[in-house]
Amino acid sequence: MGNEAFRLDHQVIQEWVTPGSTVLDLGCGNGDLLYVLIKKNGARGHGLEISEQEIYKCVAKGLNILHGDIEKGLSDYRDGSFDYVILNQSLQQIRSVDVIIKDALRVGKKVIVGFPNFGYYQSRVQIFFGGKTPVNEALPYQWYETPNLHFFSIADFIDYCRSQNILIERQAFLGEEKQIHLFPNVFAQTGLFLISSKNI
């Protein structure tokens, strides 16, 4: 596994997921996070991934992965099928964000969302002084090659949850090597949220 298991966002998510839970990881990439949850938390679950190259890496780890497109929705899954649905570093690449979040909240009792914070101060500085689309550790792509369709901040996501009557149960704001507690919308590179429907 190497150092992938020690990513700070993976550590936080591992702390949030109750041992023995069922998990669906949407846009699971190479499966590092799902692998950690299964091995260390005893989670039962699988991932959904569109990239065949990433699926091969998941299979090599012994993971149960379905080849599929998040954009097509989760109609194959019953209400409350999983304890947790995870959208880590994939939400910003989805066209119909609102539809997918609501579908994830239907399928999962709780949903974990992680995304790069476009309000991060280095991004602001690059836009203000350089006049160009920011490129940094949280947003590592050039504008012409980025898979990101939505550039939103921690504050944007919190406002969205309030407007949609979504309960934020836990939140964590991450820098390169540690959690950020002061002015996270400015100083955090990544936002992590554990959300659920208020009517549950």
Residue pairs with C-beta under 8 A, 6 or more apart in sequence:
1 32
1 35
1 36
4 10
4 30
4 32
5 32
5 35
5 36
7 32
7 33
8 174
8 177
8 178
8 179
9 88
9 89
9 114
9 174
9 190
9 192
10 32
10 33
10 36
12 172
12 174
12 179
12 192
13 33
13 37
13 86
13 88
13 112
13 114
13 192
14 36
14 37
14 40
14 41
16 112
16 170
16 194
17 23
17 37
17 41
17 43
17 83
17 84
17 112
18 41
18 83
19 41
19 42
19 43
20 41
20 42
20 43
20 44
21 41
21 43
21 44
21 45
21 82
21 83
21 84
22 43
22 44
22 45
22 81
22 82
22 83
22 84
23 34
23 37
23 43
23 44
23 45
23 82
23 83
23 84
23 85
23 86
24 45
24 46
24 47
24 48
24 77
24 81
24 82
24 84
24 85
24 86
24 107
24 108
25 31
25 33
25 34
25 37
25 45
25 46
25 47
25 48
25 86
25 88
26 47
26 48
26 70
26 85
26 86
26 87
26 90
26 100
26 104
27 48
27 49
27 50
27 70
27 87
27 88
27 89
27 90
27 93
28 34
28 47
28 48
28 49
28 54
28 58
28 63
28 65
28 86
29 49
29 51
29 54
29 89
30 54
30 57
30 58
31 47
31 49
31 54
31 57
31 58
31 61
31 63
31 65
33 86
33 88
34 43
34 45
34 46
34 47
34 58
34 63
35 61
35 63
37 43
37 45
38 44
38 45
38 63
45 64
45 82
45 84
46 63
46 64
46 65
46 66
47 58
47 63
47 64
47 65
47 66
48 65
48 66
48 68
48 70
49 55
49 58
49 65
49 66
49 67
49 68
50 67
50 68
50 69
50 70
52 67
55 65
55 67
58 65
59 65
70 90
70 94
70 100
71 94
71 95
71 96
71 100
73 99
73 100
73 103
74 103
74 104
74 106
74 107
77 107
78 107
79 106
79 107
80 106
80 107
80 108
80 109
81 107
81 108
82 107
82 108
82 109
83 108
83 109
83 110
84 108
84 109
84 110
84 111
84 112
85 104
85 105
85 107
85 108
85 110
85 111
85 112
86 111
86 112
87 100
87 101
87 104
87 111
87 112
87 113
87 114
88 112
88 113
88 114
88 192
89 114
89 115
89 116
91 97
91 100
91 101
91 113
91 114
91 115
91 150
92 115
92 116
92 148
92 149
92 150
92 151
92 152
93 147
93 148
93 149
94 100
94 149
94 150
95 149
97 150
98 164
101 111
101 113
101 164
101 166
102 164
104 111
105 111
105 166
105 195
105 196
105 197
109 196
109 200
110 169
110 194
110 195
110 196
111 194
111 195
111 196
112 192
112 193
112 194
112 195
113 157
113 191
113 192
113 193
113 195
114 190
114 191
114 192
114 193
115 152
115 157
115 190
115 191
116 138
116 139
116 148
116 189
116 190
117 123
117 138
117 153
117 154
117 173
117 184
117 185
117 188
117 189
117 190
117 191
118 134
118 139
118 151
118 152
118 153
118 156
119 153
119 154
119 155
119 156
119 185
119 186
120 136
120 138
120 186
120 187
120 188
120 189
121 186
121 187
122 134
122 136
123 134
123 136
123 138
123 139
124 134
124 186
126 132
126 133
126 134
126 135
126 136
127 133
127 134
132 143
133 142
133 143
133 146
135 141
135 142
136 189
137 176
137 189
138 189
138 190
139 146
139 148
139 151
141 147
141 148
153 185
153 191
154 173
154 184
154 185
154 188
154 191
155 185
157 191
157 193
158 168
160 166
161 167
161 168
161 193
161 195
165 197
165 198
165 199
166 195
166 196
166 197
166 198
167 195
167 196
167 197
167 198
168 193
168 194
168 195
169 194
169 195
169 196
170 193
170 194
171 191
171 192
171 193
171 194
172 179
172 191
172 192
173 179
173 180
173 181
173 184
173 187
173 188
173 190
173 191
173 192
174 180
174 188
174 189
174 190
174 191
174 192
175 187
175 188
175 189
176 189
180 187
180 188
184 191
